[in-house]
Amino acid sequence: MAAYGFRPDRQNNLKAPQCKLRGFFAEKTSLHYLAPLVVMSWSELEALAQQHRRLTQGAVDYERYAHYAITHHSTVLEGSTLTEAQVFDLLEFGKTAPERPFLHHEMVADHYRALRFVVHEARRHRPPDAAFLRQIAALVMRNTGAAINTILGTYDIAAGDFRLGTVRAGSRTFPAYDKVPRLADELCARLQDELTKANTFQQQCELAFAAHFELVSLHPFGDGNGRASRLLMNFVQSWFALPLGMVAAADRLPYIDALEAARHTGSLAPFHAFMRAQYEQQLRREVQDLTS
């Protein structure tokens, strides 16, 4: 069964389609490429998610294949060169691709284990705290992280330690290392509170997107922040029994642009719009596959 557009028998194609930019994104940000923006209303998107849930209930192997697809896209966003077919072979049969770096195989395997972990913890409604964030990071970087020696001490990326140093991405500097523990606690406290208040489909989706944005903007770890942040989004979605979302690997540039637009404007609206469009397109594709 296909899951989230996942095709074990096809080679991955990361060429972004061309489209005309629409809406305030095109007017207020400089984008390399942007997938088509939201078409559905929230009520229509909720109906689509409910249809998706009905179609996938009891479907043999559906969840496992969906997790493979999410793992593939999230790791490609961070540099993995494994194709969809190679991810399937690795996770389903333990088969490696000789022409691909072994490090990329480890990245994929680690992400898959981390995804299964967050789904399990969400289903039992574990309250998210800083220790939970560190567990996610440790699983993501289990086989690819290392101990980092700094003038301030040593921290272990593979253990999910908070960073002891400044992190930059291009021209952006993330919060100082000594503020990270407090900011992580505050993020988790807000998330715990909002998990009890998000009653509507829109509120639940926007909470998942906001958790994603806040963690990646904090960048608390030496590596693996993007993967951990998308997994935190999946945690919130699993908490509310929503279909799990992802960022398509082909949309890496508009994903970065949406993050930067939100940081530049001080509003989550650009990022919410991007993630909502991703979710809509993903669910449309999946429902089409399940009903064809």
N, C-alpha and C positions, 0 to 999 in steps of 0.2 A: 504494500500500500504506500502511496505517496504521502508524505507529510510535509507541510510547509514548503511545498514546491521541491521537496527533496527527491532526487532521482538517482539512485545508486548506479544506474546503468548509463548515466550521461556524464560527460566531462563538464567541469565547472566553467561557466562563461561569465567573466566579470566585466564585460564591456557595457558601459552605461548607455541606455537608450537616450535618444535625443528628445527633448520636449521643450515646449515654450513655457517660460517662467510666468507664474501667475501670482496675484495677491501681494500682500505687503512684503513677503520675502524678497520678491524681485525688486521692490522699490527701496527697501531699507538695508539690504545686505548685498555684498558682492559674492555671488555664488558661482562655483565651477559648474555644478549640475544639480538640479533638484528634481526628484521624482514628482509626478503629478500630485497636487495638493488635495486636501480633503474634499470629497464629493458628498459623502453621506452625512446626515444629521446624527447626533448622538443616539437618538432613538432607533434610527435605521441601523447604525453600527451595533447597537445592543441586540437587535433582532438577528443580525448576521452572526454575532457571537453565540447566541442561543441556538441558532440553526447548526452552527459548527459543533456545539456541545452535543446536540442530539445525534448528529451524524457520527461522531467519534465515540460515543458511549458504547462500550463493549466491543469496539473494533480491535481485532487481533493485532498486536504488535504496534498499534498506532503511536502510543506514547513513546515507545523506544525510538521509533524512526523520527518522530518529531524532535526528540532530544538530540539525535544525530544531526539533524538539519540545523538546529540552533547552535550546536557546538561547531559545526563547519563554518557557519557565517561569522560567529564571534571570533574564532581563531584566525580566519582569513583577514578580518579587520586588523588583527595584530601581527600579521606577517606570515602566517602559515601558508605553505604552498601546496598542501594536500587538496586534491580535488574531492568533489562529492563522492565519487566512486571509491576513492582511496580512504576517505573517512569511514564510509560504510564497511569496507573490508577490514579496516583496523578494529573498529568497535564491535562489529558483528562476529568476525572470525579471528581477530588477532593477527591479521596479515599485514605486513609492512610493505611500503613502496620503496624498493631499493634505490630509486633515483631521487628520492626526497630526503632532506636532512632528518636524521633521527630525532633531533630536537623538536621538530614540528610534530612528529608522532607523539612525543611526550606532552606537548602543549595540548594536543587534541584529547589524549587520554585523561589528562588532568582536568580539563574543562568539563568533560563528560561526567566524571566522578563528582565534581563540584556542583554541577547542575542537578544531579540526582539527590545530592545532599540538601540543597536549598528547597527542592520540591518536597522532600520528606519532612524537613523542619517546618515548612509552611503549613503542611496538612495537619500537623499536630499543634499548630498555632503557638510555636515557640516565640516568646517576645524577643524581638531583635535588640541586641545590645552590642557594645564594642567588641566583646569576646566573640560574638557571632560573626561580625565583619571580619575579624582576624582569622576565624576558621575558614571562611569563604576564600580569603586571600591565600591562606596556607594550602588549601586544596588546589587552587588555580595554579600555584607556583611550586607545587610539591616536588616535581622532578626537574624544573628548569630554573628555580631560584637558587640563590647562594647567599652566604654571609658577606656583608659589606662592612669593611673597616673604615671608620671615619675618625676625625679628631675628637669627636664627641663620644665615641664608643663604637661597638659593633652591633649591628642588627641583622637578623636573618630573614631574608625575603621568603624563603621556603617555609619558614615557621609562621608567617603572617605578622611579623613584627612591624610596628609603625616605623616609618622612616626617621632617620636622624640626619637630615640634611635638606637642603633646598632642592626643589624640583621645578624644572622649567620645561615648557613645551612651546617651541618657537619663541615668541616674545612674551609669552604668558608665564608668570610666576605664581605658583600655588601657595596656600597658607604656610607660614613658617612651621618647621617641624615641632617646635615646642608648644604650638597651639593645637596640634592634631589630636591628642587624646581628649582634650576638652571639647573640641568641635565634633569629634566622633560621638562622644557621649550625648551632646546636644542633638545631633542628627538622629540618633537612635531614640531619644526621648520624644522628639517630635513625631517620628515614625510610629512609635508605639501608641501615642495619643491619637494620631490620625487613623490608624487601623481600626480603632473603636468607633470612629465617627463617619467613615466613608460608607455611606449606605446605598448610594446610587451607582449605576454602572459608570457614569461619567466621573464621579468622585473617585472611584476605585482605579479607573484607568489613569487619571491625572496624578493620583498618589504614586502609582507605580512609576510613571514617567518622572515625577519630581524626585523620588528616591534615587533613581538612576542618575539624574542630573546632579543632585547634591553630593553624592559620593564621588562621582568622577571629578567634580569641581574641587572637592577637598583633596583628592589625590593622596590618601594617607599612607600608601605603601610605596616601596621602592620600585615595584613593577607589578603588572597585572591589574592596574586600576580600572581600565576599561572593561575587562572581562568581569571583574568583581562587581562593577556597577550595573552591568547588564544582568548579571545573576541576581542582584538585589531587586531589580525590576521584576524578574521572574518569580522571586520569592513573594512579592506583594501580589502578583497575578495569581499565583498558586494559592495564596492565603484566601482569596475570594473566589477560587475555582473558576478563574477566567482562562481562556486559551493563552498559552505562553506566547509572548511577543519576541521579536528580534529586530536587529538592524541588518538589512540586506547588505552583503559584502560589496555589491556593486555601487551602493550608495554611501561609501565611506566619505567622500568629499562633502556632499551636502549634510551628512551627519556632523562632521566637524564644523561646518559653517553654521548649522543650527545651534550647536553648543556655544560657539563664539558669539552668535547674534544674541543669545539669551544673556550671556555674561556682559556683553557690551551695553545692552539696553536695560539690564537690571530686571528683566521680566522673563518669566518662563514661557510666555506665549510662543515665541519662535520655536523653542524646543518641543513644546506640547504639540504644536501644529505638525512639525516634522514627524514625531513619533506616532501621532494619530493617523497620519497618512500612511506610514509604514504598516501600522496595525491593520488598517482598512484594506490595503492592497494584499497583505499577507492572508487575511481571512477570506477575501474574495477568491484568491487563487486556490486556497485549500478547499473551500466549499465547492468550487467548480470541479476540482479534481475528485472530490468525494461523491459528487452527483453525476459525473460523466460516465 
